[in-house]
Amino acid sequence: MNHTKKNEDRSARHLSSKGFSLIELLIVVAVILIIAAIAIPNYIQSKMRANEAAAVHGLRDISTAELLYSSTYGINFTTNLIQLSGTGINPDPNNAGLIDEVLAAGVKQGYTIAYTSISTDSFGHTLTYMITADPQVSGSTGQRHFYTDQTCVIRSNISTTAGPSDLPL
């Protein structure tokens, strides 16, 4: 009889050490949730900052392409972003191939990019222009709004569409 008692004690100990208890599992889940609560807002902030950096880079690319277009074709600036894009195989004033088609379409990495020709000469060539980059969803895809023109100075505004009077970056 004493022998049966020892076997029952051994099997009871063996069963209790097979897995995790409910409390242990709840603690692990709570730790995972705490880590997620810390990491997710940081991820969203990082994504917004990356989108903002891409918008600034896009504005810089467009400004550089406009200057290159002006010096190459001698007709000041383009009337729209589409003229700056193209394959670049046989470049001409309407298909310069200086920027990619995604940037020329006006939407890239959570930002909407708008090109506006402000003044033109008697031949219809653009003398001055402005470009704005605004987040598609403010506070989600980006926080800041950006602006540049033929001066190539990039300016930003935290609350509304940026303009020529905003502070430069």
N, C-alpha and C positions, 0 to 999 in steps of 0.2 A: 504494500500500500504506500509506503514511503517512496518507493521508486516511481509510482504514478504521479505523485505530488510534484516530484522534481521535474518530470517531463512537462507537466502542465505549466509550471513556473517558467521553464525555458521557452515554451511555445508562446506564452503571453508576452514575454520580453521580446521575442523575435517579431511578433506582430506589431508591437508598438514602435519598433525602430525601423519599420519598412518605409515610411513616407513622412511628409510634413504634416504638422497639425494645422488646424484651421487658423489659429492665431498667427503662426509663422507665415502662412500664405497671405493673410490680411496685412501683416507688417510689410512684406515684400511689395504687395500691390500699393500700399500707402507710400512707400519710398519711391516707387516708379512714378506715381502721380505727382509727387512733390518735385521730382526731377523734371517731369514734363511741364509742370506749371512754371518752372524757371526757364526752361529751354525754349519753349514755343514763342514767348514774346521776344526773346533775343533773336530767334530765327527770323521773325517777321521784321524786326528792326534792321537786321542785316540785309534782308531781301530789299527793303525800301532803300537803304543806302546804296546797294548795288545798282538798283534801277536809277537812282539819282545820278550816280557816277556815269552810267551808260548814257543818260540824257545829256549830261554836260559833254561827254565825249562825242556824241552825235552832233551837238551844236558846233563843237570845235571842228569836226570833220566837214560839216556843211560850210562853215566860214572859210576854211582853207580851200575847199573845192570852189567856192565862189571867187576867191582871189586868183586861183589858178585858171579858172574859166575866163575871167576878165583879162588876164595877161595873155592867155593863149589866143582868144578870139577877138580881142580888142573892142568888144561891144558892151563894156561894163558888166552887169550881172544878169543872171537868168531871171525869167519871169515866174518860174515855178521850180519845184524840186525835181520834177520829172526830167527836165532838161539836163540836170546834173547826173542822172543815172544812165543806165544803159549798159551794154556789153563792153564797150570800150574797144571793140575790134576795129571798127571804122568810125572813130569819134567825129562828131560834127557839133555845131552849136545846139542842136536839139536832142542829141544823144551823146553827151560828153563822156560818160562812163567814169565819172569821178567819185560817185558814192554808190552804195548798193541799193537795190530796188526796195528793200524793206524800209530803209531810212527814207527813201524818196516817197514811199507810200504814206508816211506821216504817223505811223504808229510803231513804236519799238519799245520793248521791255517795260510795259506799263505806263508809258508816256505818249501823249499825243503831241506831235510836232507840227506847227503851223507856220507856213512861209507866206509873207505878205510883201508884195512889191509896193513901195510907198510912192516913189516918183519915177517918171520915165522921161526920156528925151523925145524929140520930134519923130524919131524912127521907132519908138515903142520899146527901146532898150531900157532896162531898169537902171536907175541911177542910185537909188537907196532902197533898202529892204529891211525887214525885221523878221526874226524867227523866234517863236515862243515854244517852250516845251512845258506842258502841264500834265500832272499825274491824271491818269484815267479815273482813278478812285482816290481822292485825297485822303491821306492817312492810312491807306492800304497799299497802293502801288508806289507811292511816293509822298513826301511831305512838301518839298520846296518846288516852286515854279521858277523857270529859267527864261532868259531873254538874251538875244544878241542881235547885232545889226552889222552893217558894213565896217564898223570900227573893230570888229572881232573881240570886243570886250563882253564876257559872259557875266550877266547879272542875275541875282536871285531874289525871290520874295517868298516869305514863309506862308502868307495867308491868301494871296490872290495872284492873278496873272502878273508876271514881272514886266517891267518896262524900262525905258532908258534912264529913269531917275532913281532906280533901285541901286543898292550897293553892289559893286563888282565882287566876284569870288576871289 
